Amino acid sequence: MSMFDVEDVPIRSERTPHPMSDVDRALTSQLVVAWAGETGEERGLGWWRSDLVSEYGGEDLFRRLLPGTWRWAVLQGAREAARRKDAELRRHDYDPDRIVSLFSLGFELDERIEERFHDLKRSGRAPDEALPGLAVVSDGWCRDQFWDWVIGHGETGAVASPIGRRLKGSPPIALDLRVRKLVAGLAPSADTYPLPHYMRAS
């Protein structure tokens, strides 16, 4: 084969295998935390300045604009607000690309979770039907219920860092365990988003 034939060679792009159930669990965790962190009318934890999931906030607007997918749209908006706050805090580190957090699990995983979100949004199913784990948010905001959900993810060791809570050790390879540890790192409660995170080896 000559150098001129290189373009004809198929490029193999292999993704690390992660069960779809783990991808769904990661997405569910992002949506629950995004919902809980809102500031609006039904004041949650006040970690980001958004009011998208309350009845007279974003819900009212999206019901009129997007009657078929408004439930997904309000969660998507809250998730974007959370993702931006997460990114803002990570940028304070000298090497933000090394940080693994709930909203920055790694380029490939972030891409897969985003694709999964859009697939579910197009499916015609309601969020709590497509992602049963969202049942924790179905009855409206309840601080105790949210923290019970966080504590149910187990315990994880963490130390304070300039940008948040650095979890000890390396990020677990298994997506499910990685997400469980990052959610567990939200406890104890804090007035501002504590950014539980791992530092990836350089």
SULURGI-V177706 format. One record per pair of residues at least 6 apart in sequence whose C-alpha atoms are under 8 Angstrom apart, sorted by the first residue. I is the first residue (numbers start at 0). J is the second residue. If there is no record, write none. Layout:
I;J
I;J
This chain:
14;107
17;173
17;174
21;174
21;175
22;111
22;112
22;115
22;174
22;175
23;112
23;115
23;130
24;132
24;175
25;112
25;174
25;175
25;178
26;112
26;116
27;130
27;132
27;133
28;178
28;182
29;78
29;101
29;102
30;74
30;75
30;77
30;78
30;133
31;133
31;135
31;136
32;81
33;74
33;77
33;78
33;80
33;81
34;43
34;52
34;74
34;77
34;78
34;136
35;43
35;44
35;140
35;145
36;43
36;44
36;45
36;46
36;47
36;81
36;192
37;43
37;44
37;45
37;46
37;47
37;48
37;49
37;50
37;51
37;77
38;44
38;45
38;46
38;47
38;48
38;49
38;50
39;45
39;48
39;49
39;50
39;51
39;53
39;56
40;50
40;53
40;55
40;56
41;53
41;140
43;140
43;142
44;190
44;191
45;190
45;191
46;81
46;190
46;191
46;192
47;80
47;81
47;84
48;80
49;77
49;80
50;56
50;57
50;77
51;57
51;58
51;73
51;74
51;76
51;77
52;58
52;73
52;74
52;77
57;73
58;69
58;70
58;73
61;69
61;70
61;72
61;73
62;69
62;70
65;72
67;123
68;120
68;123
70;125
70;126
71;120
71;125
71;126
81;102
82;102
82;103
85;100
85;102
85;194
86;103
88;162
88;163
88;194
89;95
89;98
89;162
91;162
92;161
92;162
97;198
97;199
97;200
97;201
98;196
98;197
98;198
98;199
99;105
99;170
99;196
99;197
99;198
99;199
100;181
100;194
100;195
100;196
100;197
101;178
101;181
101;182
101;195
101;196
102;109
103;109
119;126
119;129
120;126
126;133
127;133
127;134
127;137
135;144
135;145
135;148
146;186
149;182
149;183
149;185
149;186
150;183
150;186
151;183
152;179
152;180
152;182
152;183
153;179
153;180
153;183
154;180
154;183
154;184
155;166
155;167
155;180
155;183
155;184
156;166
156;167
156;184
157;164
157;165
157;166
157;167
157;184
157;195
158;164
158;165
158;166
158;167
159;165
162;194
163;193
163;194
163;195
163;196
164;184
164;193
164;194
164;195
164;196
165;195
165;196
165;197
165;198
166;181
166;184
166;195
166;196
166;197
167;197
168;197
169;197
169;198
169;199
169;200
170;177
170;197
170;198
170;199
171;177
181;195
181;196
182;195
184;195
184;196
185;193
185;194
185;195
